[in-house]
Amino acid sequence: MRVKLVWQRNAVFLATILFLNLPAQSQAAPSVVITNLPPFGTSGSLSGYVTNANITTNAVAAFILVGGGWYSKPYCSPQLTPIQSNGTWSVNITTSNSDTNATEVAAFLVPTNYNQPCVNGAPGLTNTAQVEAVTYAVRVDPSARQFNFSSYDWRVITGAGPQGPGPNYFTDSTNNVWVDGQGLLHLKITHTNSQWRCAEIISDRSFGYGQYRFTISTPVNGLGTNVVLGMFTWSDDAAFNYREIDIEQSRWAYAYGPNDVEDYAISPYQSGQQTNFAFAGSLTNSTHSFIWQPNNVAFQSLIGSFVPSPASSNILASWSCGLGIPPAGGEQVHINLWLENGSPPTNNQPVEAILSQFEFVPLGSPQPAQLGPLTGLPGNARLNVTGATDWHYQMLASSNLLNWQEVGIVIATNNTFQFMDTNPVAGPTRFYRTLTEP
């Protein structure tokens, strides 16, 4: 698909969209989509719509996670919510006072003869029989400290007492977690009020199947024997071993001498579900990733930034596992810096780790974007973009269709979004196009 967007000075924006050689669409799988989620601490209904499903023979089973347990909503009877003739559905998820504090919700697309037991305080949603599609959504407590890193929203973990991993004391202090003026994430272990304080952040949303990339811009050999830098997925739903997929860097107690050690692991870390390797302590810039698919997780660590087809000399390690792979559903990304067994750093000095980027890329081929219509005045342009959620779009502008200039990179947090070009290419006519980044 090629898109041409033309701007005429002192005039409205005009758009011409040309579709070339579009492939035929295969039969899409059923899906259930959440469009309205009451904010944390409030009452209301969860609502959405279904696609590619027979509305007369299907229904929605809704669940909430509150106080460490899952509950069917609105009640055990009825347990199912009907789908309306236009494909929409709505269910009250706050039928008791404590429900307003639910931290996670789930919607299952199921047949109307769904006969699984009502969920009443279960630690995990394991009742996946008869489920045709599922979606999860996270509710963030607004009292938590929140910030943006790598164009994603995160919150900081804090607690009054020791907690896992470790156990350790975790703090949301800006001395322990911050993003600097260059957009780099800093995690730091400090000694405050006679306690070692660690750092952990959690993504405000769930991503699901795809590639997770973490770029580290710090000499990890400075972590020390007792320090662990973790990058992983985790769900508060106890089902499927909390959907934990780990990349961890530490010296641990392995016999690697001065070298650093990296672990790849899939909970519960049984034989064949974890591995580790050593790399030189002088490494200062590296990217660590895993591709999560329904039946496999493929890990890789590279020297430097991510590239789709790295030279073999830049590959530090790679490993693929097909055992114990959890299904996607409600997991979030965690990045933490903590102390093994809560033991102090061996040199009793603060420890810092710096990450320059986190990226998530969905499974499948890059999805093209459609641009238009446009609005704006000379000196800026607002583009309405229709793309695919979680793909990275490079926005390019030109005044002559020959010389293209990058004017921004956007992560599509929804299928439709806006991009503002506040520094347009000079000239009476302006053209735009997009490229999807791998």
Phi, psi and omega per residue, in radians:
M1 nan 2.336 3.085
R2 -2.088 2.339 -3.090
V3 -2.082 2.286 3.071
K4 -2.098 2.174 3.102
L5 -2.124 2.201 -3.031
V6 -2.017 2.342 3.083
W7 -1.994 2.260 3.074
Q8 -1.914 2.258 -3.065
R9 -0.971 2.389 3.112
N10 1.008 0.516 3.134
A11 -2.424 3.020 3.092
V12 -1.281 2.852 3.125
F13 -1.440 2.445 3.108
L14 -2.048 2.520 -3.127
A15 -2.334 2.373 3.022
T16 -2.166 2.172 -3.093
I17 -2.022 2.168 -3.116
L18 -1.956 2.229 3.103
F19 -1.864 2.130 -3.083
L20 -2.187 2.242 3.004
N21 0.919 0.822 3.113
L22 -1.291 2.275 -3.119
P23 -1.237 2.678 3.081
A24 -1.168 2.481 -3.111
Q25 -1.514 2.338 3.084
S26 -1.401 2.870 -3.138
Q27 -1.087 2.105 -3.075
A28 -1.389 2.640 3.127
A29 -1.387 2.740 3.070
P30 -1.052 2.608 3.090
S31 -2.555 2.730 3.031
V32 -2.201 2.262 -3.007
V33 -2.113 2.382 3.055
I34 -1.696 2.192 3.135
T35 -1.953 -0.370 3.137
N36 -2.410 2.188 3.135
L37 -2.284 2.035 3.112
P38 -1.018 2.353 3.133
P39 -1.045 2.725 3.094
F40 -0.948 2.353 3.111
G41 1.553 0.000 -3.114
T42 -2.109 2.814 3.073
S43 -1.637 2.823 3.084
G44 2.641 -3.018 -3.067
S45 -1.905 2.500 2.965
L46 -1.527 2.288 -3.109
S47 -2.483 2.859 -3.127
G48 3.126 -2.692 3.137
Y49 -2.617 2.890 3.097
V50 -2.077 2.701 3.081
T51 -2.269 2.647 3.051
N52 0.962 0.659 3.136
A53 -2.391 2.570 3.082
N54 -1.334 1.994 -3.033
I55 -1.269 -0.319 -3.127
T56 -1.501 -0.402 -3.117
T57 -1.926 0.117 -3.140
N58 -2.251 2.813 3.107
A59 -2.605 3.113 3.128
V60 -2.030 2.290 3.001
A61 -1.848 2.095 -3.074
A62 -1.896 2.563 -3.120
F63 -2.468 2.655 3.045
I64 -2.250 2.625 3.062
L65 -1.892 2.042 -3.127
V66 -2.541 2.319 3.129
G67 1.082 0.501 3.107
G68 1.482 0.033 3.138
G69 -2.282 2.669 3.104
W70 -1.707 2.560 -3.113
Y71 -2.421 2.447 3.034
S72 -1.249 2.493 3.133
K73 -2.322 2.468 0.212
P74 -1.382 -0.554 3.139
Y75 -2.585 -3.116 3.009
C76 -1.283 -0.449 3.064
S77 -2.508 1.875 0.071
P78 -1.417 2.604 3.090
Q79 -1.681 -0.370 -3.075
L80 -1.889 2.575 3.098
T81 -1.911 2.198 -3.120
P82 -1.227 2.716 3.072
I83 -1.739 2.285 -3.099
Q84 -1.313 2.938 -3.067
S85 -1.073 -0.454 3.114
N86 -1.591 0.149 3.083
G87 1.566 -0.001 -3.119
T88 -1.587 2.838 3.084
W89 -2.605 2.733 3.135
S90 -2.675 2.402 -3.098
V91 -2.497 2.367 3.070
N92 -1.286 2.062 -3.113
I93 -1.834 0.106 3.141
T94 -2.176 1.183 -3.113
T95 -1.603 -0.005 2.984
S96 -2.461 2.835 -3.020
N97 -1.056 -0.698 -3.090
S98 -1.213 -0.313 -3.086
D99 -1.098 -0.390 -3.135
T100 -1.150 -0.314 -3.132
N101 -1.720 0.267 3.075
A102 -1.074 2.338 -3.105
T103 -1.713 -0.225 -3.114
E104 -2.653 2.565 3.070
V105 -2.285 2.752 3.103
A106 -2.466 2.529 3.071
A107 -2.235 2.128 3.128
F108 -1.852 2.321 2.970
L109 -1.557 2.084 -3.025
V110 -2.378 2.826 3.041
P111 -1.254 2.750 -3.112
T112 -1.158 -0.293 3.069
N113 -1.643 0.365 3.082
Y114 -0.923 2.207 -3.023
N115 -2.242 0.449 3.113
Q116 -1.323 2.617 -3.114
P117 -1.085 2.655 3.056
C118 -1.073 2.490 3.121
V119 -1.665 2.149 -3.047
N120 -2.440 1.345 3.117
G121 1.618 0.207 3.140
A122 -1.152 2.524 3.141
P123 -1.271 -0.300 -3.126
G124 -2.647 2.727 3.097
L125 -1.624 1.649 3.132
T126 -1.828 0.002 -3.081
N127 -1.460 1.083 -3.056
T128 -1.622 0.000 3.066
A129 -1.104 2.463 3.138
Q130 1.279 -0.022 -3.092
V131 -1.374 2.227 -3.116
E132 -1.695 -0.501 3.100
A133 -2.793 2.719 -3.099
V134 -2.574 2.578 3.009
T135 -2.508 2.554 3.137
Y136 -2.105 2.735 3.039
A137 -2.516 2.527 -3.090
V138 -1.787 2.421 3.031
R139 -1.936 2.119 -3.047
V140 -1.700 2.256 3.076
D141 -1.162 2.061 -3.076
P142 -1.143 -0.244 3.106
S143 -1.343 -0.261 3.122
A144 -1.277 2.543 3.064
R145 -1.209 2.266 -3.093
Q146 -2.234 2.674 3.119
F147 -2.782 3.031 -3.132
N148 -1.994 2.331 3.071
F149 -2.466 2.244 -3.138
S150 0.992 0.617 3.099
S151 1.217 0.259 3.041
Y152 -2.076 2.667 3.117
D153 -1.638 2.459 -3.082
W154 -2.379 2.790 2.972
R155 -2.221 2.755 -3.038
V156 -1.831 2.360 3.123
I157 -1.396 2.425 3.034
T158 -2.574 2.763 3.129
G159 -2.878 2.674 -3.112
A160 -1.350 -0.458 -3.094
G161 -2.217 3.110 -3.141
P162 -1.172 2.530 3.133
Q163 -2.626 2.909 -3.134
G164 -1.311 2.724 -0.041
P165 -1.349 2.805 3.083
G166 2.264 -1.517 0.071
P167 -1.309 2.725 -3.107
N168 -2.485 2.876 2.943
Y169 -1.587 2.170 3.121
F170 -1.928 2.489 -3.063
T171 -2.340 2.635 3.073
D172 -1.751 0.324 -3.139
S173 -1.070 2.514 3.073
T174 -1.223 -0.145 3.015
N175 -1.405 -0.246 -3.091
N176 -1.953 -0.482 3.137
V177 -2.420 2.129 3.059
W178 -2.804 2.798 3.033
V179 -1.984 2.207 -3.071
D180 -1.479 -3.112 -3.079
G181 -1.131 -0.290 3.083
Q182 -1.641 0.055 3.129
G183 1.464 0.234 -3.134
L184 -1.524 2.408 3.104
L185 -1.542 2.249 3.102
H186 -1.975 2.197 2.991
L187 -2.028 2.324 -3.033
K188 -2.445 2.436 2.993
I189 -1.731 2.156 -3.095
T190 -2.195 2.844 3.080
H191 -1.899 1.939 -3.049
T192 -2.352 2.279 3.111
N193 0.912 0.797 3.081
S194 1.166 0.313 3.120
Q195 -2.296 2.525 2.987
W196 -1.468 2.169 -3.081
R197 -1.908 2.234 -3.089
C198 -1.843 3.101 -3.007
A199 -2.337 2.444 3.076
E200 -2.671 2.402 3.062
I201 -2.172 2.706 -3.116
I202 -2.323 2.378 3.079
S203 -1.129 2.559 3.141
D204 -1.367 0.000 -3.093
R205 -2.555 2.913 3.076
S206 -1.743 2.555 -3.071
F207 -1.936 -0.678 3.140
G208 1.512 -2.723 -3.096
Y209 -1.151 2.495 3.126
G210 2.639 -2.945 3.138
Q211 -1.791 2.269 3.110
Y212 -1.903 2.165 -3.075
R213 -2.150 2.320 3.120
F214 -2.202 2.099 3.123
T215 -1.863 2.140 -3.071
I216 -1.833 2.276 -3.127
S217 -2.117 1.008 3.137
T218 -2.711 2.597 3.069
P219 -1.206 1.781 -3.047
V220 -1.212 -0.229 3.108
N221 -1.210 -0.170 3.084
G222 -1.467 0.017 -3.083
L223 -1.186 -0.611 -3.129
G224 1.531 2.901 -3.010
T225 -1.101 -0.687 -3.026
N226 -1.608 -0.025 -3.014
V227 -1.708 2.433 3.140
V228 -2.233 2.265 2.974
L229 -1.821 2.018 -3.076
G230 -1.961 2.468 3.091
M231 -2.418 1.975 -2.929
F232 -2.814 2.927 2.982
T233 -1.745 2.631 -3.129
W234 -2.760 2.414 3.031
S235 -2.109 2.410 3.059
D236 -1.224 -0.208 3.001
D237 -1.262 2.102 -3.064
A238 -1.231 -0.213 -3.131
A239 -1.100 2.560 3.058
F240 1.007 0.732 3.082
N241 0.949 0.720 3.090
Y242 1.083 0.269 3.131
R243 0.904 0.773 -3.070
E244 -1.586 2.075 3.044
I245 -2.166 2.109 -2.901
D246 -2.020 2.450 2.760
I247 -2.155 2.115 -3.114
E248 -2.305 2.444 3.085
Q249 -2.082 2.248 -3.140
S250 -2.951 2.845 3.001
R251 -1.437 -0.429 -3.124
W252 0.785 -2.535 3.106
A253 -2.019 0.358 -3.123
Y254 -1.264 2.736 -3.094
A255 -1.555 1.040 -3.135
Y256 -1.928 0.191 3.109
G257 1.063 -2.277 -3.069
P258 -1.402 -0.069 -3.094
N259 -1.330 2.763 3.029
D260 -1.539 2.769 -3.121
V261 -2.182 2.395 3.055
E262 -2.069 2.363 3.085
D263 -1.881 2.402 2.879
Y264 -1.950 2.335 -3.081
A265 -2.717 2.631 3.019
I266 -2.221 2.077 -3.112
S267 -1.021 2.392 0.324
P268 -1.729 0.472 3.007
Y269 1.105 0.570 3.070
Q270 -1.293 3.045 -3.141
S271 -0.948 2.251 -3.122
G272 1.555 -0.072 -3.121
Q273 -1.950 0.250 3.048
Q274 -2.740 2.699 3.066
T275 -2.675 2.852 3.075
N276 -2.558 2.791 -3.123
F277 -2.691 2.849 3.141
A278 -1.895 2.620 2.979
F279 -2.470 2.820 -3.003
A280 -1.024 2.436 -3.125
G281 -1.208 -0.228 -3.115
S282 -1.430 -0.075 -3.101
L283 -1.126 2.204 -3.085
T284 -2.061 -0.246 -3.137
N285 -2.504 2.138 -3.066
S286 -2.728 2.749 3.125
T287 -2.168 2.325 -3.058
H288 -2.221 2.284 -2.992
S289 -2.540 2.835 2.921
F290 -2.519 2.542 3.065
I291 -1.856 2.028 -3.090
W292 -1.754 2.052 3.069
Q293 -2.131 2.918 -3.062
P294 -0.977 -0.561 -3.061
N295 -2.144 0.234 -3.060
N296 -2.850 2.572 2.951
V297 -2.234 2.178 -3.115
A298 -1.983 2.083 -3.120
F299 -1.733 2.681 3.059
Q300 -2.767 2.489 3.040
S301 -2.204 2.328 -3.055
L302 -2.165 2.630 2.922
I303 -1.328 2.270 3.115
G304 1.414 -2.770 -3.094
S305 -1.378 2.889 -3.139
F306 -1.212 2.408 2.953
V307 -2.368 2.531 -3.046
P308 -1.085 -0.670 -3.106
S309 -2.218 1.379 -3.048
P310 -1.241 2.646 3.013
A311 -1.150 2.562 -3.094
S312 -1.028 -0.519 -3.136
S313 -1.213 -0.295 3.136
N314 -1.673 -0.052 -3.131
I315 -1.566 2.007 3.107
L316 -1.326 -0.746 -3.130
A317 -2.898 2.738 3.015
S318 -2.637 2.618 -3.090
W319 -2.783 2.456 3.140
S320 -2.173 2.404 -3.105
C321 -2.295 2.364 3.094
G322 -2.070 0.234 -3.106
L323 -1.831 2.385 3.018
G324 1.110 0.518 -3.084
I325 -1.280 2.129 3.139
P326 -1.390 2.663 3.006
P327 -1.300 2.601 3.096
A328 -1.190 2.613 3.093
G329 2.795 1.641 3.016
G330 1.486 -0.092 3.138
E331 -1.196 2.641 3.075
Q332 -2.155 2.847 3.112
V333 -1.527 2.307 3.045
H334 -2.051 2.462 2.971
I335 -2.270 2.153 -3.104
N336 -2.467 2.773 3.073
L337 -2.267 2.019 -2.966
W338 -2.546 3.036 -3.063
L339 -1.936 2.189 3.118
E340 -1.080 2.200 -3.102
N341 1.035 0.270 -3.113
G342 1.252 0.188 -3.098
S343 -1.299 2.498 -3.110
P344 -1.107 2.744 2.987
P345 -0.946 2.520 -3.030
T346 -1.063 -0.485 3.123
N347 -1.725 0.082 3.139
N348 0.984 0.572 3.101
Q349 -2.067 2.649 3.077
P350 -0.984 2.662 -3.107
V351 -2.198 2.428 -3.119
E352 -2.308 2.447 3.011
A353 -2.194 2.479 -3.091
I354 -2.164 2.250 3.047
L355 -2.023 2.336 -3.128
S356 -1.617 -0.348 -3.072
Q357 -2.863 2.531 2.846
F358 -2.163 2.405 3.100
E359 -2.396 2.536 2.976
F360 -2.168 2.332 3.112
V361 -2.225 2.155 -3.109
P362 -1.128 2.834 3.028
L363 -1.198 2.715 3.081
G364 1.771 -3.115 -3.129
S365 -1.382 2.627 3.091
P366 -0.954 2.430 -3.087
Q367 -1.734 2.182 3.135
P368 -1.203 2.805 3.133
A369 -1.974 2.653 3.016
Q370 -1.923 2.370 -3.093
L371 -1.958 2.440 3.033
G372 2.104 2.757 -0.069
P373 -1.307 3.078 -3.115
L374 -2.104 2.713 3.004
T375 -2.419 2.878 3.091
G376 2.542 -3.080 3.126
L377 -2.245 2.891 3.041
P378 -0.929 2.235 -3.113
G379 1.857 -0.253 3.039
N380 -2.732 2.813 3.127
A381 -2.584 2.347 3.086
R382 -1.912 2.042 -3.107
L383 -1.786 2.256 2.957
N384 -1.508 2.190 -3.024
V385 -2.118 2.326 3.010
T386 -1.989 2.050 -3.097
G387 -2.422 -2.405 3.120
A388 -2.351 2.356 -3.067
T389 -0.955 2.347 3.036
D390 1.415 -0.052 3.039
W391 -1.419 2.574 3.106
H392 -1.638 2.201 -3.121
Y393 -2.001 2.173 3.041
Q394 -1.563 2.122 -3.100
M395 -1.652 2.187 -3.101
L396 -2.107 2.505 3.113
A397 -2.286 2.662 -3.137
S398 -2.660 2.675 3.046
S399 -1.836 -0.100 -3.056
N400 -2.457 0.104 -3.110
L401 1.154 0.103 3.126
L402 -1.934 -0.843 -3.103
N403 -1.818 1.940 -3.084
W404 -1.819 2.427 -3.098
Q405 -2.171 2.263 3.076
E406 -1.202 2.259 3.127
V407 -2.017 0.072 3.074
G408 2.748 2.830 3.039
I409 -2.192 2.274 -3.059
V410 -2.138 2.382 2.968
I411 -1.704 2.154 -3.104
A412 -1.349 1.755 3.086
T413 -1.400 -0.221 3.020
N414 -2.468 2.995 3.126
N415 -1.215 -0.392 3.060
T416 -2.219 2.404 -3.134
F417 -2.725 3.027 -3.136
Q418 -2.049 2.587 3.035
F419 -2.225 2.277 3.134
M420 -1.832 2.086 3.043
D421 -1.695 1.801 -3.082
T422 -1.696 -0.024 3.135
N423 -2.383 1.167 -2.981
P424 -1.220 2.784 3.060
V425 -1.143 2.356 -3.124
A426 -1.170 2.562 3.100
G427 2.392 2.785 -3.110
P428 -1.256 -0.364 -3.117
T429 -2.228 2.486 -3.114
R430 -2.297 2.393 3.118
F431 -2.084 2.555 3.097
Y432 -2.237 2.628 2.976
R433 -2.644 2.900 3.132
T434 -2.214 2.655 2.987
L435 -2.236 2.440 3.063
T436 -1.560 2.326 -3.128
E437 -1.555 2.502 -3.119
P438 -1.252 nan nan
